[in-house]
Amino acid sequence: MLESLTKRRKGFLRQGRVKVEPIRRTSDWLPENSDSIFMNSGAKQEYVVPRYARSGQLIDPLQDLTDAEKDQIARELGFKNGDDLNINKKEKENFWINRTVWIDKNGKFLDLSNVGDFISYKILEVNLESIAPSFTERYDKGTYKFALVFEGEEDKIKNQKIDVKKDAYMLFGKIDGSAKKMSDFLWIYYLTDKEAKRLPNNPGIDYLRGEIGRIIEEKTGTFLNIMTDPDFETKVLVQKAINNGLIHRDGMTFTVFGEPTSKNSLDGLIAYLKDERNNNIRLSIIGKLDDIENVVIKEVRKEVRADLKESHQEGTEILERMKKIEEATKETILKNNTLIEENNELKKKNEELQKAFEELKTKEPVKAKNTRNKKAE
């Protein structure tokens, strides 16, 4: 509690304005902009000086002020000196008892040059569970209802967000137009974010651009982290290996098939594959993926030759048919990869059942022997 209070202290601030900003959160079961998401119209929230949980003593809202500053506040309030604002005074004489700050769904503005507003600000500042100390920290606790936003702070944060998004779109420009690069990005996003949805088979450019644009708008930090990740290429390798049944994924646990010691989290698997001692495993995965891609190319060329022989068509029509054949081949391989992954799952479950059966077999003779001993007795 004391540590939290120390972090929140703003001192003797008597200039500028502070907005008590409502913190609105989205809801899956209420329509957007519904009153019930935050606070119903006409309702008000009451805040008083809180107490320490153990001692029950009031938390001093002016604890970060000097004696001289407390004296000044007291005189502005019509008291003799700062002692009149002592939190330990008896209830009838205690300035802070029942001192209330009311806030409606729209929040409120506080002018720190006004002593009454300054007192309200200091009361809100020590309501640690309900009031966020700044705009940037408004989502740090699920219990926060309002945030103390200093004049100009919100505009500064908005400008920072604009700069971050500008950087994100500049990075996006490096992969925009390349279906392969955009797909690689989205596969890593799917690999690292539990809420991400799996990429469909043969997604079009418009779909890829739309999904990445949505991520930039909603999760700018995530986009930047992926694009600047030094392990980007290794993660692409991992996801391709998963798609082709070379690495098994169980939630956020990953295992290279045939290498039980590789079982690990994503970060652990990355470290495992980058370890020079495991170069043979990494190279084996790369080699198998190359073989799979070569099979695709070979099949496409074979189909194209057959197509050319039969139709004798030229120009645009041939290119269009080549594209369709390539897409159909890729889709077949992806379906095959899914079957491989499902087959590997069945193999894994079969191994577990076999192991359990073997354990039962070893226990059974012991049980039979004990039965014979009892009969002999």
Secondary structure, 3 states (H helix, E strand, C coil): CHHHHHHHCCCCCCCCEEEEEECCCCCCCCCCCCHHHHCCCCCEEEECCCECCCCCCECCCCCCCCHHHHHHHHHHCCCCCHHHHCCCCCHHHCCCCCCCEEEECCEEEEECCCHHHHHHHHHHHCCCCCEECCCCCCCCCCCCCEEEEECCHHHHHHHHHHHHHHHHHHHHCCCCCCHHHHHHHHHHHHHHCCCCCCCCCCCCHHHHHHHHHHHHHHCHHHHHHHHCCCCHHHHHHHHHHHHCCCEEEECCEEEECCCHHHCECHHHHHHHHHCHHHHHHHHHHHHHHHHHHHHHHHHHHHHHHHHHHHHCCCCHHHHHHHHHHHHHHHHHHHHHHHHHHHHHHHHHHHHHHHHHHHHHHHHHHHHHHHHHHHHHC
